[in-house]
Amino acid sequence: MKRIVKKGNNARKNIRSHPFCRSWLSNEVHPWETVTKAAMQKYPNPMNPSVFGVDVLDRRVDTDGRLHSSRLLSTEWGLPSIAKSIIGTTRSCTYVQEHSVVDPKEKTFELQSTNISFTNLVSVDEKLTYKPHPQDPQKTVLTQEALISVKGISLSSYLEGLMAKTISINASKGREAMEWVIRRLNSEIEELAATARGSMRAPMAAAVTDK
């Protein structure tokens, strides 16, 4: 996985006016269609139990055939105790608003999310983009970007770096979760196929018996 790090000009200050930006680039060893289906059914999963609730707020298809989805995620804020004490909160539950667009014609899947809890203290904006690998259609390229800003708190640079590290760890868990979801979907397809074959055999066997 390649990682690109960008920092604002005031990175050495305790309270920065520029947000902390970090990007990750990785390849998924599955076709875009498979990865997109799995990404839309990623939560809940045992690899990242911090996301414990998913509510679909809106889902529609626009005139260009793109699927728009808005969801509300309920999550456990996975920050160390020292970070919570610096921010000045003991709450662990936070809510994230997510909007995604699937374009089947262009084969792109873009997902943007932002926290709607603790917005007076911190903002975390993430963007994930899934596209087919330009050289190998059996693979998918994932670009993940995170923009983190801690507001009006000393040691903000430290906290932003800590949160970026947490996002990076969750990104690794996310890839494991995708594999888990894909295996589950494949298993469900195999079970449905087996059930369908069994349903077809029963009438055929009955017809043979009647003869």
DRENMI-571843 format. One record per residue: y, z, x of N, C-alpha, C in turn. Coordinates in steps of 0.2 Angstrom, whole numbers, padded with zeros to 4 digits, always signed. Each point is the difference from the previous one (the first is absolute). Example, Ala and Ser with C-alpha at 12.3 -4.5 7.8 and 13.67 -1.06 7.14 Angstrom:
# DRENMI-571843
-0028+0039+0066+0006+0000-0004+0006+0000+0004;+0005-0004-0002+0006+0001+0004+0005+0003-0004;
# end
This chain:
# DRENMI-571843
-0006+0000+0004+0006+0000-0004+0006+0000+0004;+0005-0005-0001+0006+0000+0004+0005+0005-0003;+0004+0003+0004+0005+0004-0003+0007-0002+0003;+0005+0000-0004+0007-0002+0002+0004+0006-0002;+0004+0003+0005+0004+0005-0002+0007-0001+0001;+0004+0001-0005+0008-0001+0000+0003+0006-0001;+0005+0002+0004+0004+0006-0001+0008-0002-0001;+0003+0004-0003+0007-0001-0001+0004+0002+0007;+0006-0002+0001+0004+0002+0006+0001+0007+0001;+0000+0004-0006+0001+0007+0001-0006+0004+0000;-0006-0002+0003-0006+0003+0000+0000+0007+0003;+0004+0001+0005+0000+0006+0004+0004+0006-0004;+0003-0002-0005+0004+0005-0004-0004+0004-0004;+0001+0007-0002-0004+0004-0004+0001-0003-0007;+0006-0002-0002+0000-0003-0007+0003-0007+0001;-0004-0005-0002+0001-0007+0001+0003-0003-0006;+0004-0005+0001+0003-0004-0005-0004-0006-0002;-0005-0002+0005-0004-0005-0001-0007+0002-0002;-0004-0003-0005-0007+0002-0001-0004-0002+0006;-0006+0003+0000-0005-0001+0004-0005-0006-0003;-0001-0005+0004-0004-0006-0002-0006-0001+0004;-0005-0001-0003-0006-0001+0004-0005-0006-0004;-0003-0004+0004-0004-0005-0003-0007+0000+0003;-0005-0002-0004-0007-0001+0002-0002-0007-0002;-0004-0003+0004-0003-0006-0001-0008+0000+0001;-0004-0002-0005-0007+0001+0001-0004-0006-0004;-0006-0001+0002-0004-0005-0004-0005+0003-0004;-0001-0002-0006-0006+0002-0004-0005-0005+0000;-0007+0002+0001-0005-0005+0001-0003-0003-0006;+0004-0001-0005-0002-0002-0007+0005-0006-0002;-0002-0004-0005+0005-0005-0002+0006+0003-0004;+0005-0003-0001+0006+0003-0003-0001+0002-0007;-0004-0004-0004-0002+0002-0007-0004+0006+0000;-0004+0001+0004-0004+0006+0000+0004+0006+0002;+0004+0000+0005+0005+0005+0002+0005+0002-0005;+0002-0005-0004+0005+0001-0005-0003+0004-0006;-0006-0002-0002-0003+0004-0005-0001+0007+0002;-0003+0001+0006-0001+0007+0003+0006+0004+0000;+0006-0003+0003+0006+0003+0000+0003+0003-0006;-0001-0004-0006+0002+0002-0006-0004+0006-0003;-0006+0001+0003-0005+0005-0003-0001+0005+0006;+0005+0001+0004-0001+0004+0006-0001+0007-0001;+0004+0003-0005+0000+0007-0002-0003+0001-0007;-0003+0006+0000-0002+0005+0005-0005-0002+0004;-0001+0003+0006-0005-0002+0005-0001+0007+0004;-0006+0001+0003-0002+0006+0003+0003+0000+0007;+0002-0006+0003+0003+0000+0007+0007+0003+0000;+0004-0001-0006+0007+0003+0000+0001+0003-0007;-0003+0006+0000+0000+0004-0006+0007+0003-0002;+0005-0001+0004+0007+0002-0001+0003-0003-0006;-0002-0006-0002+0002-0004-0006-0005+0002-0005;+0002+0004-0005-0005+0003-0005+0002-0003-0007;+0005-0003-0001+0002-0003-0006+0003-0007+0000;-0002-0004-0004+0003-0007-0001+0001-0002-0007;+0007-0001-0002+0001-0002-0007+0004-0007+0000;-0003-0004-0004+0003-0007+0000+0006+0000-0005;+0006-0001+0002+0006+0000-0004+0001-0007-0003;-0001-0005+0003+0001-0007-0003-0004-0005+0004;-0002-0005-0004-0004-0005+0003+0002-0007-0004;+0002-0005+0004+0002-0006-0004-0001-0006+0005;-0001-0006-0003+0000-0006+0004+0006-0004-0002;+0003-0002+0006+0007-0004-0001-0002-0008-0002;+0005-0004+0000+0000-0007-0002-0003-0004+0006;+0000+0003+0006-0003-0003+0005-0007+0002+0002;-0003+0004-0005-0007+0002+0001-0001+0006+0005;+0005+0003+0002+0000+0006+0004-0001+0006-0004;-0005+0005+0002-0001+0006-0003+0004+0005+0003;+0004+0004-0004+0004+0005+0002-0003+0007-0003;+0000+0005+0004-0003+0006-0002+0005+0006+0003;+0001+0005-0005+0004+0006+0002-0005+0006-0001;+0000+0004+0005-0005+0006-0001+0004+0006+0003;-0002+0006-0003+0002+0006+0003-0006+0004+0003;+0001+0001+0007-0005+0004+0003+0001+0007+0001;-0004+0004-0001+0000+0008+0001-0003+0001+0006;+0003+0003+0005-0003+0001+0007+0002+0007+0002;-0005+0002+0005+0001+0006+0004+0004-0001+0006;+0006+0003+0001+0004-0002+0006-0004+0003+0006;-0003-0004+0004-0004+0002+0006+0004+0002+0006;+0005+0004+0000+0004+0002+0005-0002+0007+0003;+0000+0001+0007-0001+0007+0002+0005+0005-0003;-0003+0006+0001+0005+0006-0003+0006+0000+0004;+0000-0001+0006+0007+0000+0004+0005-0005-0003;-0003-0006-0002+0005-0005-0002+0003+0002-0007;-0005+0003-0004+0003+0003-0007+0005+0005+0001;-0001+0004+0005+0004+0006+0001+0007-0003+0002;+0000-0005+0004+0007-0003+0003+0003-0003-0006;-0003-0004-0004+0003-0003-0006+0002+0005-0005;-0004+0006-0001+0002+0005-0004-0003+0000-0007;-0007-0002+0000-0003+0000-0006-0008+0001+0001;-0003+0003-0005-0007+0002+0000-0004-0004-0005;+0004-0005-0003-0004-0004-0005-0004-0005+0004;-0006-0002-0003-0004-0005+0004-0001-0006-0005;+0001+0000-0006-0001-0005-0005+0007-0005+0000;-0001-0006+0001+0006-0005+0000-0002-0006-0004;+0004-0003-0003-0001-0006-0004+0003-0006+0004;-0004-0006-0001+0002-0006+0004+0000-0006-0006;+0006-0003+0000+0000-0006-0004-0002-0006+0004;-0004-0004-0003-0003-0006+0003+0001-0007-0004;+0002-0005+0003+0000-0006-0003-0003-0006+0004;-0005-0004-0003-0003-0005+0004+0000-0007-0004;+0000-0005+0004+0000-0007-0003-0006-0004+0004;-0004-0002-0004-0005-0005+0002+0001-0007-0002;+0001-0004+0005+0001-0007-0001-0006-0004+0002;-0004-0002-0005-0006-0004+0001+0001-0007+0003;+0005-0003-0001+0002-0006+0002+0001+0000+0008;+0005+0004+0002+0002+0001+0007-0005+0004+0003;-0004+0003-0003-0005+0005+0003+0004+0006+0004;+0004+0003-0003+0003+0006+0003+0000+0006-0005;-0001+0006+0003+0000+0006-0004+0005+0005+0003;+0005+0001-0003+0006+0005+0003+0000+0006-0004;+0000+0005+0003+0000+0007-0003+0006+0004+0003;+0004+0003-0004+0005+0004+0002+0000+0007-0003;+0001+0005+0004+0000+0007-0003+0006+0004+0003;+0002+0005-0004+0005+0005+0002-0001+0006-0004;+0001+0006+0004+0000+0006-0003+0005+0002-0005;-0002+0003-0006+0005+0002-0005+0001+0008+0000;-0004+0003+0004+0001+0007+0001+0003+0002+0007;+0004+0005+0000+0003+0002+0006+0005-0005+0003;+0003-0004-0004+0005-0006+0002+0006+0003+0003;+0002+0006-0002+0006+0003+0004-0001+0002+0007;-0007+0000+0002-0002+0003+0006-0002-0006+0005;-0005-0004-0003-0003-0005+0004-0001-0006-0005;+0000-0006+0003-0002-0006-0003-0005-0004+0004;-0006-0002-0003-0005-0004+0003-0001-0007-0004;+0002-0005+0003-0001-0007-0003-0005-0004+0004;-0005-0002-0004-0006-0003+0004+0000-0007-0003;-0002-0005+0004-0002-0007-0003-0006-0002+0004;-0005-0003-0005-0006-0003+0003+0000-0007-0002;-0002-0004+0004-0001-0008-0002-0006-0002+0003;-0004-0003-0005-0007-0003+0002+0001-0007-0001;-0002-0004+0005-0001-0007+0000-0006-0002+0004;-0002-0006-0002-0006-0003+0003+0001-0001+0008;-0005+0001+0004+0001-0001+0007+0001-0008+0001;+0005-0001+0004+0002-0007+0001-0006-0005+0003;-0004+0004+0004-0005-0004+0004-0007+0001-0003;-0001+0005-0004-0006+0002-0003+0000+0002-0007;-0001-0004-0005+0000+0001-0007-0004+0006-0003;-0005+0002+0005-0005+0005-0002+0003+0007+0002;+0006+0000+0002+0004+0006+0002+0007+0001-0003;+0002+0006+0000+0007+0001-0003+0004+0004+0005;+0007-0002+0000+0004+0003+0005+0004+0005-0005;+0001+0006+0003+0004+0005-0004+0005+0002+0005;+0006+0000-0003+0006+0002+0003+0003+0006-0004;+0001+0006+0004+0002+0006-0003+0006+0003+0003;+0005+0001-0004+0007+0002+0003+0002+0007-0004;+0002+0005+0004+0003+0006-0003+0007+0001+0003;+0004+0002-0005+0007+0002+0001+0001+0007-0002;+0001+0005+0005+0000+0007-0001+0007+0003+0002;+0002+0004-0005+0007+0003+0001+0000+0007-0002;+0001+0005+0005+0001+0007-0002+0008+0001+0000;+0002+0003-0005+0007+0001-0002+0003+0007+0001;+0005+0000+0004+0004+0007+0001-0004+0006+0003;-0005-0002+0004-0004+0006+0002-0001-0001+0008;+0001+0006+0003-0001+0000+0007-0007-0002+0002;-0001-0003+0006-0007-0002+0002-0002-0006-0004;+0004-0004-0003-0002-0005-0004-0004-0006+0004;+0002-0001+0006-0004-0005+0004-0007+0003+0001;-0001+0006+0001-0007+0003+0001-0004-0001-0007;+0004+0001-0005-0004+0000-0007-0001-0007-0002;+0004-0005+0002-0001-0007-0002-0006-0002+0004;+0000+0002+0007-0006-0002+0004-0006+0002-0003;+0000+0007-0002-0006+0003-0002-0003-0003-0007;+0005-0002-0004-0002-0004-0006-0003-0007+0001;+0003-0003+0005-0002-0007+0002-0007+0001+0003;-0002+0005+0004-0007+0002+0002-0004+0001-0006;+0002+0003-0005-0004+0001-0006-0002-0006-0003;+0005-0004-0001-0001-0007-0003-0005-0004+0004;+0001+0000+0007-0005-0004+0004-0007+0003-0001;-0001+0006-0001-0007+0003-0001-0002-0002-0006;+0004+0000-0006-0002-0002-0006-0001-0008+0000;+0003-0003+0004-0001-0008+0000-0007-0001+0003;-0003+0004+0004-0007-0001+0003-0004+0002-0006;+0001+0006-0003-0004+0002-0006+0000-0005-0005;+0006-0004-0001+0000-0005-0005-0005-0006+0001;+0000-0002+0007-0005-0005+0001-0007+0002-0001;-0002+0006+0001-0007+0003-0001+0000+0000-0008;+0005+0002-0004-0001+0000-0007-0001-0007-0003;+0004-0005+0003-0001-0007-0002-0007-0002+0000;-0004+0002+0006-0007-0002+0001-0004+0003-0005;+0002+0007-0002-0004+0004-0005+0001-0004-0006;+0006-0002-0002+0001-0003-0007-0004-0007+0000;+0000-0003+0005-0003-0007+0000-0007+0001-0001;-0003+0005+0004-0007+0001-0001-0002+0002-0007;+0004+0004-0003-0001+0002-0007+0001-0006-0005;+0005-0004+0001+0000-0006-0004-0006-0004+0000;-0002-0001+0007-0006-0005+0001-0006+0003-0004;-0001+0007+0001-0005+0003-0003+0000-0001-0008;+0006+0001-0003+0001-0001-0007-0002-0007-0002;+0002-0005+0004-0002-0007-0002-0007-0001+0001;-0003+0003+0005-0008-0001+0000-0003+0003-0006;+0002+0006-0002-0003+0004-0006+0001-0004-0006;+0006-0003-0001+0001-0004-0006-0004-0007+0000;-0001-0003+0006-0004-0006+0001-0008+0002-0002;-0002+0006+0003-0007+0002-0002-0001+0001-0007;+0005+0004-0003+0000+0001-0007-0001-0007-0004;+0005-0004+0002+0000-0007-0004-0007-0003+0001;-0003+0000+0006-0006-0003+0001-0006+0003-0004;+0001+0007-0001-0005+0003-0004+0001-0001-0007;+0006-0001-0002+0001-0002-0007-0003-0007-0002;+0001-0004+0005-0003-0007-0001-0007-0001+0000;-0003+0005+0004-0008-0001+0000-0003+0003-0006;+0003+0005-0003-0003+0003-0006-0001-0005-0006;+0005-0004-0002-0002-0005-0005-0005-0005+0002;+0000-0002+0006-0004-0005+0003-0007+0003+0000;-0001+0006+0002-0007+0003-0001-0002+0001-0007;+0004+0002-0004-0002+0000-0007-0002-0007-0003;+0004-0005+0002-0002-0007-0003-0007-0002+0003;-0001+0002+0006-0007-0002+0003-0006+0004-0004;+0002+0007-0001-0005+0004-0004-0001-0003-0007;+0005-0002-0003-0001-0003-0007-0004-0006+0000;+0000-0004+0005-0004-0006+0001-0007+0002+0000;
# end
